[in-house]
Amino acid sequence: MRKSVFIKHIEHLGEDELRDELRVLYEKIPEVKSFYALELGDEKERNKIYDKAKQSIQKKYKTKSFRKPRRPRIQKINALLTELEKNATYNWDMIDVYLFNAEQGIQFMKTYGFYSDPLKNTIIKSLDKALLLIEDALFHNEYEERVEALIATKIFDWGVHRTVVELIRKVYPA
């Protein structure tokens, strides 16, 4: 259905019919419910959604074998981040999720000695987005400890550590 057809349909509905349509959408489509939970919900409800997303990200990095670790599910992580980004009411809500993804990626690299370009790219991309949001929202003090902890987690292999330090030092000069 094209947008113009949909708009015509909506314009012909009365106020009560529109309310019923919204009610049906809310009940049948999980994305609509999630959107309104973020849009109209309080901070507690938003945090619940973001905590669930962080748990999902953590699961995508889990592996059973220490000797031969399973590749992290970077594509699924990026899809989850994109979906959250679309629905985010306030940009600064995403800072925590982006930092969490970067922390999990770095921890995975360090723990398993695993490197891949997609993993490196998702770490750098998440960290860069988090730092931009920190700078825009002026939340330097709130996240300084977590950001400095990323520098302290030294990964000298593959140039990841150097790139992480360069990104952080643009926002948090030494």
N, C-alpha and C positions, 0 to 999 in steps of 0.2 A: 504494500500500500504506500502510495506517495504521501508526502507531508501535506500537500494541498487537499487531498481527499480526507485525510484525518482532521484537518482544521475545519473543513466544511461540516464534518460529522459532529465535531465538538460544538460548533456555533449553533447547530440546530437543537442541541440538547438543552433542557431546562436546568435550573439550579439544582433541584433535587436529583435529577438524572445524572448530572455531573458528579454529585457527591456519591451516588451509588457506583458509578464507574470507578471513581478513585478508591472506594472501599473494596471493590472487586480486585483491582490492580494490587492493592496493598496486601490482600489476603492470598492471592494466587502467584504473585511474582516476588521471589525473595529479594531481588535487587531493589525493587521499589521499597520494600520494608526496610532494607539496609540503608537506602538513601534517606528515608524519613527519620530513621533512628539517628543518623549522623546530623541531619539538618535540624530536627526539632528536639532531639534528645539532650539530656544534660551531659555534663562532662563524664559522669560515671558510666553512662551508656556508651559514649564514644570510646572511653578507655577500654571497655569490655570488648568492643569490636576490634580495636587495635591490638589488644592482648591476644585475642584469638588469631589475628593475622600473624603476630610474632611467633606464636606456637606453631603455626603452619609453616612459617619460614624455617624455624628450627628443625622441624620434621624433614624438610627438604634437604637439609645438610647432614642428617643422620646417616650412619652407615654401620653395618654389623662387623665387618672385617677390618681389622687394624692393618694387616699385612697388605691387603689389596682393597683399599677403600672404594666404595661405590661413588661414582661421580655425583656431585651435588646437582640437584634438579634446577639449574639456573633459569631455563626457559619458563618453568612454572613459577619460580620466584619473581621473575620480571613481570609475568602476567599478573600475578597477585599485586605487586607494587603498582602497576599501571591501573588496575581496577580500583585500588584504594585511593590512588591519586585523583582519579576521576570523581570519586564520591566524597572526597575530603571537603568538609565544610570550611575548616580553617587550615591554611597551609602549614602552620606550625605544629599541627597534630602529627604531621608526617615526619618531622625531624627524628622523633624517637624510633620510628619504624626503619627509616633509612640508616640511622646509626646502628641499630640492632642488626640489620642485614650486613653491614660492613664488618661489624664485630664478629658475627657468625662466620663470615667468609674468611676473615683473617685467622680466626681460631681453627677453622677446618684446615687451612693451608699449613698452619704451624703444627697442629697435632699429627696430621697424616703425611706431611712433607709432600703435599699434592699441589701441582700447578697446572692450570689450564688458562688459556687466554679468556674464555668466557667468564671464568671465576674472577680473574684479575679485573676484567672490565666491569663486572657487576659490583665489585668492591669499590672501585674508583668512582663509578657512576653514582652509587648510593651515597658515598662519602661526599662527593661534590654537591649533590642535591641537598644533603643535610646541611653542609656548610653554607650554601647559598641561603637556605631558609633561616639558619641561625643568624646570619648577617642581616637579612631583611627584617627579621622580627626582633633583632637586638637581644637575643637570648644567650649572649656570650658567656655570662657567669653560670647559667643553669646547666650548660653542657660542657663546660671547660674540663671538668674532671674526666668525663668519658672520652673526650677527644684526645686529651693528653695520654690516657691509658692506651689508645690505639698506637701512639708513637712508642710507648714503652714496650708494646708487644713487637719485638724486633723480628722481622722477617727479612733477612739480608739477601736471600735468594731471589732471583727473578726480577729484581728492581721494584718490587711492590712497595717495600718499605720506603724507598727514596721518593716514590710518587706520592705516597700517603703523607709523608712529612712535608713535601712541597705544597700539597693542597692545604694542609692544616695551617702551615705557617703564613699563608696568605691571609687567613682570618684571625689566627692567634699567633702574632709575632712572638718570638722567643724572648 
